[in-house]
Amino acid sequence: MNKSQQYGYCHSNEADQYTFYRLPKSLFTNPRFKNLSDGAKILYGLMLDRMGLSMKNSWLDKQDRVYIYFTLEDVQEYMNCQRDKGMKMLAELDSERGLGLIERVKQGLGKPTIIYVKKFFGEADPQTSEKPTSGLPHCEIIVNIFRHFFYSKLRQSVNI
């Protein structure tokens, strides 16, 4: 018995109407990331996407750094995995045990862990509160570009 679903074809006027997660190409082409699992790369892309929501909610620390909340339960749900695999992917990205693409800061008292999603390009930033010379952190620039692109496509699809 064939268990595959029958899905319809996409037509030319429908191709741009879907929302997608974007994954930095560098995670797949830069030798620095070759030992990072595909799951961890996808998780990092999801976290980059979550930063847009954090900026919308003005989740910034005292040093003007964007942070996100992405619990282990979120990882399990989005990545469709068990607890152990979710913890392994987080550890691969973590600054303490992994590559350093995220930094997790426990708040205690039952509050969720704060996650700082770090830049995947360039040199490691020193621990300063200085902003880049452009006035916007690089990650914020990327998210703003994604946001502008998404809303322009949305307007086109509803003919605004």
N, C-alpha and C positions, 0 to 999 in steps of 0.2 A: 504494500500500500504506500502510495506517495504522500508524504506528509508536508510537502512544500506548499506554500501559499501561492495563490495566483494574484499577482500585482499588476496594476495597469501601467501602461507606458506613459512617460512624460512627453508632453508636446511642447512645441517651441514657445508658446505663450505661458507655460507653467514653470519653465526651468529656473527662473530667478526668484520664485516665491517662497522658497524654503529657507529656514534659519539653519546656519551651520556653525559648528565650532571650528575655529582656526587653530592649527598646530604650527608652531614655528618650524620652518624648513630646516633651520640650523640644528634642531634636535636630531635630525636624521642624517645630516650631511657633515656636521662638524665632528672630527675625531674625539673631541673632548666628551661627547655624549654617547659614544659607541657602546659603552657598557651599561647604559641606562635602559631598562626594559621598555618595551613598547607600551605596556600598561602605565608605567610611570610617566612616559612622555605624554600620553593621552590625558592622564590625571593633571599634569602640569598645564596643559591646554585648557582643561576645564577650570582650573584655578585662575588662569589668566582671564577667562571669560567672567568668572565670579567677581573679579576686581571692578568690572563695570557697575555691578550692583552696589558694591562697597562705596564707590565714588558717588553714585547717586544718593546713597544714604549718608554721605559725608563721614565715612568711617576712616578717620585719619588720627594718627597718634600726635603727641605733642611736638614731634619732629616733622610733622606734615607727611608722614609715610602712610600709604594706603595699606590697610590690612583686611583680611577676609576671615570669615568663619566657614570652615569646611570640615565637619566632624568625620570621625571614622564611619559613622552610620551613613553619612552622605557619600563617602567613598564607596562603601559597599553597595549602595543603591545605584549610583551612577555607573560604576564599573561592573556591576553584577558579579560581585565576588564575596567570598567569605571574609571573616575578620582577619585571619592570618595574612591573606594576600593583600588586603587593604593596608594593614600595618607595614608590610614589606614595601609596598609602593611608596607610602609616606616616608619610610626610612630611607629609601633610595634618593628621595628629593631633599631630605632634611639636611640642615647645616651641621648637625652633630654627628650623624652616622652615615650620611650620604654625600651627594654631590654639592649640596648647598644652594639649590634653586629655591628652597623655601626655608623659612625660619619659624619654628613653632615656639610660642611663648605661653606657658600655662598661667592661667589667672587664679586658679584655686577656687574654693568655696562653691563648687558645682558649676562654675561658669565655663563656657566653651573655650578651647584653646584659640588664641589669636594666631593667625598665620600671615606672615609677610611673604609675598611672592616676589622673588628677586629677579633681576634682569638675567636673561639667558645669553646676552651678548656683551662684549667688551670685558674689561678687567673688573675684578671685584672692587666694590666701592668701599672706601674707608668708612668707619662708623662716625659720620658727621651729619649735621643737619643741613648742610649746604644743598641748594637746589642746583640742577644743571643750568648752564648759561642760557638755555632756551626759555627758562621760566617755568617749564612743565617737566616733571619727571618723564623719562622715556616711556615707561609703561603707561602713563596717563596719555601720552601722545598716541600710542598704539591703540588704546581703547577708544580714544576720541575718533580716530580714523575709522575703526570698526563701527562705532555708533553712527557716524555720519553716513557711511556706506549703507548700513542697515536701514536707517530712516529714509534715505533717498530711494532705495529699492522698494520700501513699503509704500512710499508716496506714489511711485510709478505703478505699483500693482493695484492700487485703489484709485488711480487717476486723479490725484489731488493736484 
